Amino acid sequence: MESLQPKGEKMRRAIKWISEVKMVEKSAPISALIERAALRFNLSPKEGEFLRNFYEQAE
């Protein structure tokens, strides 16, 4: 069963979580954090791809 959160909310939470973890685990590869976030926040493959593109552009 899908959560009742709006889709945008899941993405905002995932980005916030990745940012917080990255501050603590500075050497953690962003790809591993994206995979962990996708599982944690039940993101679709399309949302995971969006996160990869988002962080590639940020570098």
N, C-alpha and C positions, 0 to 999 in steps of 0.2 A: 504494500500500500504506500502510495506516495505521500510525502509530508504535506502539511497544509501551508507551508511557507511559499510565498511568491517566488518564482524562479529567480528574479533579480536579487532577492534576499539571500538565497543560497550562494550566489556568486559573490556578493558583498562579504558574507561571512567567510567564504573560502579565501578570498584575497586578504582579508584582515588576519585570518589564522596563519596563512603562509607568511605574511609580513612579521607577525609576532614570533613565529618559530625561527624564521631566518635571523632575527636579532639575537636569539639565544644560541642557535646552531649555525654560526656564521659560515662554516665550511660545508654545510649540507647542500647537495646539488638541487637546484630549483626543480629539475625534472622529477626527482624523488619526492619533493614536497608537493608538487602538483598531483602526483599519483596518490599520495596519502590524503590530500584534500579531497580528491575525487571520491575516494572511498568513504571518508569521514562525513562528507556533506551530500553523498548520493548524487553526484553530478553525472550528467550524460556524457557520452564520448564527445559530442559537439561542444559542451561546456568545458570539458578538459582541453580540447583543442584551442578554444578561445583563451584559456589561461596560458597555455604555452605561447601563443602569439602575443598575448599581453606582456608577458615577462621577457620575451625575445626583443620586443620593441623598447622595453624599459632599459635594456642593457646598453 
